[in-house]
Amino acid sequence: MLEDDEFIRVVKNTPLVSLDLVIRSKDDELLMGMRVNEPAAGSWFVPGGRIRKDESIEDAFLRITKAELGKAYSIDHARLVGAFTHKYQTNFARMPGIGTHYVVLAYELQADVDLEQLPMEQHSEYRWVGKNDDLARVHSNSKVYLFHTDRG
């Protein structure tokens, strides 16, 4: 794993690859958490995380679902929604003048989720968000999944 000073140089000079977890309720709402870290701190955002160097997408999916949902899920149980570009003016270290660029692979996953049992490392709280809810604090990069119509 890179030290913070090395990682900030990566963030400054290259895009990162990540996975977003699109978890839908039976009422077509999305699971979102209130982000505690940058980028996107203070916004409702779907769970997800970066793919690490030399990590397969399948292994990253297992690790990220375990970290974000409290249970590891196989990517075989998910459906690729698509690839998305996410750009932010901020970065994990809150260093001025360095934005963050992600290439995101979004996967929709059916998962039994108990909001009270979800890990709290990346989010301070969780809720189900629907298209007709107040979306003012839902980050635009997550809001797109609410209106994505290709349900395969």
C-alpha positions in Angstrom: 0.0 0.0 0.0 1.3 3.5 -0.8 2.1 6.0 1.8 0.0 9.2 1.7 2.7 11.3 0.1 3.1 8.8 -2.7 -0.6 8.3 -3.2 -1.3 12.1 -3.5 1.2 12.2 -6.4 -0.8 9.4 -8.0 -4.0 11.2 -7.5 -2.5 14.4 -8.9 -1.3 12.7 -12.1 -3.5 9.7 -13.0 -7.1 8.5 -12.9 -8.0 6.0 -10.3 -10.2 2.9 -11.0 -13.0 2.2 -8.6 -16.2 0.2 -8.1 -19.6 1.6 -7.2 -22.1 -0.6 -5.6 -25.7 0.1 -6.8 -27.9 -1.6 -4.2 -31.6 -1.3 -5.0 -34.5 -1.9 -2.6 -37.7 -3.6 -3.7 -39.1 -0.1 -4.0 -36.4 1.0 -6.5 -34.6 3.1 -3.9 -30.8 3.1 -3.7 -28.7 2.5 -0.6 -26.6 5.6 0.1 -24.3 6.7 2.9 -23.3 10.1 4.2 -19.6 10.3 3.2 -17.2 11.3 5.9 -14.1 11.5 3.8 -13.0 13.4 0.6 -13.7 13.5 -2.1 -17.5 14.0 -1.8 -17.5 14.4 2.0 -20.9 15.6 3.3 -22.8 14.1 0.4 -25.0 11.0 0.1 -23.2 8.5 -2.0 -23.5 4.9 -3.0 -21.0 2.5 -1.4 -17.8 1.7 -3.3 -14.1 1.8 -3.3 -10.8 1.8 -5.3 -9.3 -1.2 -7.0 -5.8 -1.7 -5.8 -2.7 -2.4 -7.8 -2.5 -6.0 -8.9 -5.9 -6.7 -7.6 -8.4 -8.4 -9.9 -11.9 -6.8 -10.3 -13.3 -10.0 -8.8 -11.1 -9.8 -5.7 -11.7 -6.0 -5.4 -15.5 -6.7 -5.5 -15.2 -9.2 -2.6 -13.0 -6.8 -0.5 -15.1 -3.7 -1.2 -18.5 -5.4 -0.5 -17.1 -6.8 2.8 -15.8 -3.4 3.8 -18.8 -1.4 2.7 -21.7 -3.8 3.3 -20.2 -6.0 6.1 -20.5 -9.1 3.9 -18.5 -10.2 0.9 -20.4 -10.8 -2.3 -19.1 -12.4 -5.4 -19.2 -10.3 -8.6 -21.0 -13.2 -10.2 -24.1 -12.0 -8.3 -23.9 -8.5 -9.7 -24.7 -6.9 -13.1 -22.4 -4.3 -14.7 -24.4 -1.0 -15.0 -21.7 0.7 -16.9 -18.5 2.7 -16.8 -18.6 6.3 -15.6 -16.2 9.3 -15.2 -16.2 10.9 -11.8 -14.2 14.1 -11.3 -13.8 16.1 -8.0 -12.1 19.3 -7.1 -10.9 17.7 -3.8 -8.8 14.8 -2.8 -8.5 12.3 0.1 -5.7 14.4 1.8 -7.6 17.7 1.4 -4.5 19.2 -0.3 -5.4 22.4 -2.2 -5.2 22.4 -6.0 -5.4 18.7 -6.5 -8.5 17.1 -7.9 -9.4 13.5 -8.1 -10.4 11.6 -11.3 -12.0 8.2 -11.1 -13.0 5.7 -13.8 -15.8 4.0 -12.1 -17.3 0.5 -12.9 -20.8 0.5 -11.4 -22.3 -2.8 -10.5 -25.9 -3.4 -9.4 -26.2 -6.0 -6.7 -29.1 -7.5 -4.9 -28.2 -7.7 -1.2 -30.0 -8.0 2.0 -29.0 -4.9 3.9 -29.8 -3.9 7.5 -29.0 -0.2 7.8 -28.2 -0.6 11.5 -25.5 -3.2 10.8 -23.5 -1.5 8.0 -19.9 -0.5 8.6 -19.3 3.1 9.6 -15.7 3.7 8.4 -16.7 5.6 5.2 -20.2 6.8 6.0 -21.7 8.4 9.2 -25.2 7.1 8.4 -27.1 5.3 5.7 -30.6 5.6 4.1 -32.6 4.4 1.2 -33.0 7.2 -1.4 -35.7 7.3 -4.1 -36.2 9.4 -7.2 -38.9 11.5 -5.5 -36.9 12.2 -2.3 -35.1 15.4 -1.5 -31.9 14.9 -3.6 -30.2 18.2 -2.7 -27.4 16.4 -0.7 -27.1 13.4 -3.0 -23.9 13.7 -5.0 -24.5 14.1 -8.8 -22.2 11.1 -9.4 -24.5 8.9 -7.3 -27.7 10.6 -8.4 -27.2 9.3 -12.0 -27.8 5.8 -10.8 -31.3 6.7 -9.6 -32.2 7.6 -13.2 -30.2 5.0 -15.1 -32.8 3.1 -17.0 -30.9 0.2 -18.5 -31.9 -2.4 -16.0 -30.7 -5.3 -18.3 
